[in-house]
Amino acid sequence: MASTSRTPTRRGRGRGGRGDGSSSLPPPPSTLSLIIEEFFIVVYEDPLVKKALPKKFADYLDGQEPAKVYLRAADCGPRLWTVEVLFDGQGRMYLDKGWENFAIAHGVDFGWFVHFKYEGDDVLTVKVFDGTMCRKYYYSDDDDTDDESDDDVKPCIHPL
C-alpha cells in the first residue's frame, strides 16, 4: 500500500492572517504613538470635590497645561461647562472649580463612572454611568435664552 503525503491546506484567514501569508497584527508598541483620547474616572470620594484625571492623559498633553477645559455632556446639547484645571507639579491633573457645577447638574454620585473623550482644543465630551453601570442620558432645557454665568447650575434633565 502506497502512502500518500498530504500537505495541510489553509482554510480561511485563521488568527491574525489575511490568507496571503502576511500578518495583520498591529505594529509593536514601540512604533505606536501615544494617543490618549478616552479615559474614565470612578467617583470614590465626594462627587463634588476636585477630580484627578489619569496621569497618562496629563502626559499626553505634553506640557501644554491648560488653565481650563470645557466639558460637554455627550447628549445634553451644545453647552460647554468651563472647569479650571490644577496641576500638582508631579504630573497629576485635576478638574477643580466648575467641576462641582457639572457634577450637580448631572447628578454624579458615589460609585459612578465618568467617561471622558478628548476632542482637542481643551474640550472633553463626557458620558456618565451610574452605580448600576448603565449610562445616564440627559437632555438640555435650552428654551431659556437669558444669559447664564458659569456659576449658574442649569441642570441637564434625565428623562423618565
C-alpha positions in Angstrom: 0.0 0.0 0.0 1.4 3.3 -1.0 1.3 6.1 1.5 0.2 9.4 0.2 1.6 12.5 1.7 -0.9 15.3 2.3 0.1 18.8 2.6 -2.2 20.7 5.0 -4.4 23.3 3.4 -5.1 26.6 5.0 -8.8 27.4 5.3 -10.0 30.9 6.0 -7.9 33.6 7.5 -7.1 32.0 10.8 -5.8 34.1 13.7 -4.3 37.4 12.5 -3.7 36.3 8.9 -5.1 37.6 5.7 -4.8 34.3 3.9 -1.8 35.5 1.9 0.8 34.6 4.4 1.2 38.2 5.7 0.2 39.2 9.2 -2.5 41.7 10.1 -1.2 42.1 13.7 -0.7 45.7 14.9 2.8 47.0 14.9 4.8 46.6 18.1 4.1 49.1 20.8 7.4 51.0 20.3 6.2 52.1 16.8 2.8 53.3 18.1 2.3 56.9 19.0 0.9 57.6 22.5 -2.7 58.7 21.8 -4.9 59.0 24.9 -8.2 60.2 23.6 -10.5 58.4 26.1 -10.4 57.6 29.7 -12.7 57.3 32.7 -12.7 58.0 36.4 -14.6 56.3 39.2 -16.1 58.5 41.8 -14.8 57.0 45.1 -15.0 60.1 47.2 -17.2 63.2 47.5 -18.5 63.7 43.9 -18.3 67.5 44.3 -14.6 67.9 45.1 -11.9 68.2 42.5 -11.2 65.1 40.5 -7.9 63.7 39.4 -7.5 62.7 35.8 -5.2 59.8 34.7 -1.5 60.7 34.7 -1.3 59.3 31.1 -3.7 61.9 29.9 -1.8 64.7 31.6 1.4 63.2 29.9 -0.4 63.1 26.6 -0.9 66.9 26.9 2.9 67.0 26.8 3.5 70.1 28.9 0.6 72.1 27.4 -1.0 72.6 30.8 -4.4 74.3 30.1 -5.7 76.7 32.7 -9.2 75.3 32.0 -11.0 72.7 30.0 -14.5 72.6 28.6 -16.8 69.7 29.4 -19.7 68.8 27.1 -22.2 66.2 28.1 -22.5 63.8 25.2 -26.2 64.1 24.9 -27.1 67.4 26.7 -27.0 69.9 23.9 -24.1 72.2 22.9 -23.5 73.7 26.3 -19.8 73.8 27.4 -19.1 73.7 31.1 -15.9 75.7 32.0 -13.8 73.9 34.5 -10.5 75.2 35.9 -7.6 72.7 35.8 -4.9 72.3 38.5 -1.5 70.6 38.1 0.4 69.5 41.2 3.9 69.7 39.7 4.2 65.9 39.8 2.3 65.3 36.6 -1.1 65.0 38.1 -4.0 67.0 36.6 -7.2 67.8 38.5 -10.6 69.1 37.5 -11.3 71.9 40.0 -13.5 75.0 40.1 -16.5 74.3 37.8 -16.5 70.5 38.3 -18.9 70.9 41.2 -21.5 72.6 38.9 -21.1 70.0 36.2 -21.4 67.1 38.8 -24.5 68.7 40.4 -26.2 69.3 37.0 -25.6 65.7 36.0 -26.3 64.1 39.4 -22.9 62.5 39.7 -22.8 60.3 42.8 -20.6 57.9 44.7 -19.6 54.8 42.7 -20.4 56.3 39.4 -18.1 56.2 36.3 -17.4 59.3 34.3 -16.1 58.7 30.8 -14.2 61.4 29.0 -13.2 61.7 25.3 -10.7 64.4 24.4 -11.9 66.3 21.3 -9.0 68.7 21.1 -9.0 72.4 21.8 -9.3 71.6 25.6 -12.8 70.1 25.0 -13.8 66.9 26.7 -17.0 65.1 25.9 -18.4 63.4 28.9 -20.7 60.3 29.4 -21.9 59.5 32.9 -22.6 55.9 34.1 -24.5 55.3 37.4 -23.8 52.7 40.1 -25.6 50.0 38.0 -23.1 50.6 35.2 -25.8 51.9 33.0 -25.3 55.2 31.1 -27.3 58.2 32.2 -29.0 60.0 29.3 -29.8 63.7 29.7 -31.3 66.4 27.6 -30.9 70.1 27.9 -33.7 72.5 28.5 -32.3 75.2 26.3 -35.6 77.1 25.8 -34.4 79.6 28.4 -32.5 82.2 26.5 -31.3 84.5 29.3 -27.6 84.9 29.8 -26.1 82.4 32.2 -23.0 82.8 34.2 -20.6 79.9 34.8 -21.8 80.0 38.4 -25.4 79.1 37.5 -26.2 75.5 37.6 -28.6 74.7 34.9 -29.4 71.0 35.2 -29.5 68.5 32.5 -32.7 66.6 32.9 -32.8 62.8 33.0 -35.9 61.7 31.1 -38.0 59.1 32.9 
